[in-house]
Amino acid sequence: MGKISISLLLLILSIVVAVESTSTGRLHPRLPTFVETQCRKTRYPEPCVTFLSNYVNPTSQDPQEIVHAALKVSLVRAIHTKTYIKNVLKEHNKKMKELQNLNLDGQEEFVWHQSNVQTWLSTVLTDAYTCLNGLNSGHSNCGKVKATIKAKVLNVAQVTSNALALFNGFASRYNSSHHG
């Protein structure tokens, strides 16, 4: 349910951004916002604008506010990525615990347990092979998980790089005005 909600939220956000950009871009060219101007100085300007626009007041001209927002975005994205990876590992560990918790007492229950064990082992084996194939080819669910993890880690790197660039620019201007 959570994945569906996040996907739906991202879809709606993408549509709103697309409509906004097409409705404002052609007839009346606008001046870049302060966030856009500051983000041009970073290594990853597009994600910088995308994420910071949600955290910074549109009329703000305060570089400190942008730096604060960039630090917050970096932290939030890192926490989301950590949670995603943790959930993937948790699901895998859950399957393994089910196998470890089997109680094979009694002949009558053995047939039932045998069927469960065979099903669970087959599932784990299939998942393992699917994952191995996905790591090599990128066409399986595991490949999708790997790609998702890679994308999330790349996103954390980008927003953190942007936060560092914005902070360094702010610190440089601050030091120049107070010590120069």
C-alpha positions as a LaTeX table, in Angstrom:
\begin{tabular}{lrrr}
\hline
Residue & $x$ (\AA) & $y$ (\AA) & $z$ (\AA) \\
\hline
Met1 & 0.00 & 0.00 & 0.00 \\
Gly2 & 2.87 & 2.37 & 0.86 \\
Lys3 & 4.58 & 1.76 & $-2.49$ \\
Ile4 & 1.32 & 2.48 & $-4.31$ \\
Ser5 & 0.79 & 5.71 & $-2.37$ \\
Ile6 & 4.34 & 6.89 & $-3.07$ \\
Ser7 & 4.02 & 5.98 & $-6.75$ \\
Leu8 & 0.68 & 7.77 & $-6.99$ \\
Leu9 & 2.10 & 10.83 & $-5.23$ \\
Leu10 & 5.09 & 10.91 & $-7.60$ \\
Leu11 & 2.80 & 10.56 & $-10.63$ \\
Ile12 & 0.61 & 13.45 & $-9.47$ \\
Leu13 & 3.68 & 15.57 & $-8.70$ \\
Ser14 & 5.10 & 14.84 & $-12.17$ \\
Ile15 & 1.84 & 15.86 & $-13.84$ \\
Val16 & 1.66 & 19.09 & $-11.84$ \\
Val17 & 5.27 & 19.94 & $-12.69$ \\
Ala18 & 4.70 & 19.14 & $-16.38$ \\
Val19 & 1.55 & 21.27 & $-16.55$ \\
Glu20 & 3.24 & 24.11 & $-14.68$ \\
Ser21 & 6.30 & 24.09 & $-16.94$ \\
Thr22 & 4.27 & 24.04 & $-20.16$ \\
Ser23 & 1.87 & 26.72 & $-18.98$ \\
Thr24 & 4.59 & 29.15 & $-17.93$ \\
Gly25 & 7.37 & 28.45 & $-20.40$ \\
Arg26 & 6.10 & 29.53 & $-23.81$ \\
Leu27 & 3.98 & 32.66 & $-23.70$ \\
His28 & 5.70 & 34.64 & $-20.96$ \\
Pro29 & 9.34 & 33.82 & $-20.34$ \\
Arg30 & 10.01 & 34.28 & $-16.67$ \\
Leu31 & 13.11 & 35.21 & $-14.77$ \\
Pro32 & 14.82 & 32.38 & $-12.94$ \\
Thr33 & 13.98 & 32.10 & $-9.26$ \\
Phe34 & 16.62 & 32.56 & $-6.60$ \\
Val35 & 16.67 & 28.78 & $-6.08$ \\
Glu36 & 17.28 & 28.21 & $-9.81$ \\
Thr37 & 20.07 & 30.79 & $-9.84$ \\
Gln38 & 21.76 & 29.20 & $-6.83$ \\
Cys39 & 21.28 & 25.66 & $-8.17$ \\
Arg40 & 23.03 & 26.55 & $-11.44$ \\
Lys41 & 26.23 & 26.70 & $-9.38$ \\
Thr42 & 25.90 & 23.04 & $-8.35$ \\
Arg43 & 26.97 & 19.86 & $-10.08$ \\
Tyr44 & 23.37 & 18.59 & $-10.38$ \\
Pro45 & 21.18 & 21.66 & $-11.01$ \\
Glu46 & 17.97 & 19.86 & $-12.04$ \\
Pro47 & 17.52 & 17.73 & $-8.89$ \\
Cys48 & 18.68 & 20.74 & $-6.89$ \\
Val49 & 15.83 & 22.88 & $-8.21$ \\
Thr50 & 13.33 & 20.02 & $-8.00$ \\
Phe51 & 13.99 & 19.25 & $-4.34$ \\
Leu52 & 14.77 & 22.71 & $-3.00$ \\
Ser53 & 11.75 & 24.33 & $-4.61$ \\
Asn54 & 9.62 & 22.27 & $-2.23$ \\
Tyr55 & 11.49 & 23.52 & 0.85 \\
Val56 & 12.36 & 27.15 & 0.10 \\
Asn57 & 9.93 & 30.07 & 0.09 \\
Pro58 & 9.53 & 31.08 & $-3.60$ \\
Thr59 & 10.15 & 34.75 & $-2.79$ \\
Ser60 & 13.20 & 34.05 & $-0.64$ \\
Gln61 & 16.53 & 35.67 & $-1.47$ \\
Asp62 & 18.27 & 34.20 & 1.58 \\
Pro63 & 21.23 & 31.92 & 0.76 \\
Gln64 & 21.19 & 30.61 & 4.32 \\
Glu65 & 17.62 & 29.35 & 3.83 \\
Ile66 & 18.69 & 27.51 & 0.67 \\
Val67 & 21.69 & 25.93 & 2.42 \\
His68 & 19.48 & 24.85 & 5.32 \\
Ala69 & 16.97 & 23.33 & 2.89 \\
Ala70 & 19.74 & 21.56 & 0.94 \\
Leu71 & 21.07 & 20.01 & 4.14 \\
Lys72 & 17.56 & 18.91 & 5.09 \\
Val73 & 16.93 & 17.37 & 1.64 \\
Ser74 & 20.24 & 15.51 & 1.80 \\
Leu75 & 19.38 & 14.08 & 5.22 \\
Val76 & 15.81 & 13.14 & 4.24 \\
Arg77 & 16.92 & 11.41 & 1.00 \\
Ala78 & 19.63 & 9.47 & 2.88 \\
Ile79 & 17.10 & 8.31 & 5.48 \\
His80 & 14.64 & 7.22 & 2.75 \\
Thr81 & 17.37 & 5.27 & 0.97 \\
Lys82 & 18.48 & 3.60 & 4.19 \\
Thr83 & 14.87 & 2.64 & 4.95 \\
Tyr84 & 14.36 & 1.20 & 1.46 \\
Ile85 & 17.48 & $-0.97$ & 1.68 \\
Lys86 & 16.56 & $-2.02$ & 5.22 \\
Asn87 & 13.09 & $-3.13$ & 4.02 \\
Val88 & 14.55 & $-5.18$ & 1.16 \\
Leu89 & 16.87 & $-6.98$ & 3.59 \\
Lys90 & 14.07 & $-7.41$ & 6.13 \\
Glu91 & 11.89 & $-9.19$ & 3.56 \\
His92 & 14.73 & $-11.54$ & 2.64 \\
Asn93 & 15.49 & $-12.27$ & 6.31 \\
Lys94 & 11.79 & $-12.99$ & 6.93 \\
Lys95 & 11.87 & $-15.80$ & 4.37 \\
Met96 & 14.97 & $-17.24$ & 5.95 \\
Lys97 & 13.45 & $-17.17$ & 9.46 \\
Glu98 & 10.40 & $-19.06$ & 8.22 \\
Leu99 & 12.71 & $-21.86$ & 7.19 \\
Gln100 & 14.58 & $-21.80$ & 10.49 \\
Asn101 & 11.39 & $-21.91$ & 12.59 \\
Leu102 & 10.02 & $-25.13$ & 11.15 \\
Asn103 & 9.15 & $-27.82$ & 13.68 \\
Leu104 & 9.32 & $-31.27$ & 12.12 \\
Asp105 & 7.73 & $-33.24$ & 15.03 \\
Gly106 & 5.43 & $-36.17$ & 14.27 \\
Gln107 & 4.85 & $-38.24$ & 11.13 \\
Glu108 & 1.43 & $-36.70$ & 10.34 \\
Glu109 & 2.75 & $-33.18$ & 10.42 \\
Phe110 & 5.80 & $-34.17$ & 8.43 \\
Val111 & 3.87 & $-34.37$ & 5.14 \\
Trp112 & 2.43 & $-30.90$ & 5.74 \\
His113 & 5.86 & $-29.53$ & 6.73 \\
Gln114 & 7.48 & $-31.31$ & 3.81 \\
Ser115 & 5.20 & $-29.50$ & 1.39 \\
Asn116 & 5.89 & $-26.15$ & 3.08 \\
Val117 & 9.63 & $-26.75$ & 3.15 \\
Gln118 & 9.63 & $-27.69$ & $-0.52$ \\
Thr119 & 7.60 & $-24.62$ & $-1.41$ \\
Trp120 & 9.74 & $-22.27$ & 0.67 \\
Leu121 & 13.02 & $-23.76$ & $-0.53$ \\
Ser122 & 11.84 & $-23.61$ & $-4.13$ \\
Thr123 & 10.87 & $-19.99$ & $-3.65$ \\
Val124 & 14.20 & $-19.08$ & $-2.05$ \\
Leu125 & 16.06 & $-20.95$ & $-4.79$ \\
Thr126 & 14.04 & $-19.25$ & $-7.52$ \\
Asp127 & 14.60 & $-15.87$ & $-5.88$ \\
Ala128 & 18.33 & $-16.55$ & $-5.64$ \\
Tyr129 & 18.64 & $-17.55$ & $-9.30$ \\
Thr130 & 16.42 & $-14.70$ & $-10.38$ \\
Cys131 & 18.56 & $-12.30$ & $-8.39$ \\
Leu132 & 21.79 & $-13.72$ & $-9.83$ \\
Asn133 & 20.40 & $-13.42$ & $-13.35$ \\
Gly134 & 19.19 & $-9.92$ & $-12.58$ \\
Leu135 & 22.59 & $-8.83$ & $-11.33$ \\
Asn136 & 24.08 & $-9.97$ & $-14.63$ \\
Ser137 & 21.34 & $-8.89$ & $-17.01$ \\
Gly138 & 19.24 & $-6.32$ & $-15.19$ \\
His139 & 15.97 & $-7.96$ & $-16.36$ \\
Ser140 & 14.69 & $-9.48$ & $-13.13$ \\
Asn141 & 13.05 & $-8.24$ & $-9.96$ \\
Cys142 & 16.41 & $-8.34$ & $-8.22$ \\
Gly143 & 17.83 & $-6.31$ & $-11.08$ \\
Lys144 & 15.03 & $-3.82$ & $-10.52$ \\
Val145 & 15.85 & $-3.73$ & $-6.81$ \\
Lys146 & 19.53 & $-3.22$ & $-7.63$ \\
Ala147 & 18.66 & $-0.45$ & $-10.09$ \\
Thr148 & 16.32 & 1.16 & $-7.56$ \\
Ile149 & 18.96 & 1.03 & $-4.84$ \\
Lys150 & 21.54 & 2.44 & $-7.26$ \\
Ala151 & 19.17 & 5.25 & $-8.27$ \\
Lys152 & 18.37 & 6.08 & $-4.66$ \\
Val153 & 22.05 & 6.13 & $-3.68$ \\
Leu154 & 22.84 & 8.28 & $-6.74$ \\
Asn155 & 20.05 & 10.65 & $-5.70$ \\
Val156 & 21.53 & 10.91 & $-2.20$ \\
Ala157 & 24.94 & 11.63 & $-3.75$ \\
Gln158 & 23.47 & 14.32 & $-5.99$ \\
Val159 & 21.51 & 16.16 & $-3.31$ \\
Thr160 & 24.47 & 15.89 & $-0.92$ \\
Ser161 & 26.82 & 17.25 & $-3.58$ \\
Asn162 & 24.41 & 20.12 & $-4.14$ \\
Ala163 & 24.16 & 20.79 & $-0.41$ \\
Leu164 & 27.96 & 20.88 & $-0.16$ \\
Ala165 & 28.27 & 23.25 & $-3.14$ \\
Leu166 & 25.59 & 25.58 & $-1.78$ \\
Phe167 & 27.12 & 25.50 & 1.70 \\
Asn168 & 30.63 & 26.17 & 0.38 \\
Gly169 & 29.33 & 29.15 & $-1.62$ \\
Phe170 & 27.48 & 30.47 & 1.41 \\
Ala171 & 30.51 & 29.98 & 3.67 \\
Ser172 & 32.78 & 31.73 & 1.18 \\
Arg173 & 30.46 & 34.76 & 0.94 \\
Tyr174 & 30.03 & 34.79 & 4.72 \\
Asn175 & 33.77 & 34.67 & 5.34 \\
Ser176 & 34.42 & 37.39 & 2.74 \\
Ser177 & 31.88 & 39.73 & 4.28 \\
His178 & 33.01 & 39.13 & 7.87 \\
His179 & 36.78 & 38.85 & 7.45 \\
Gly180 & 37.55 & 40.71 & 4.32 \\
\hline
\end{tabular}
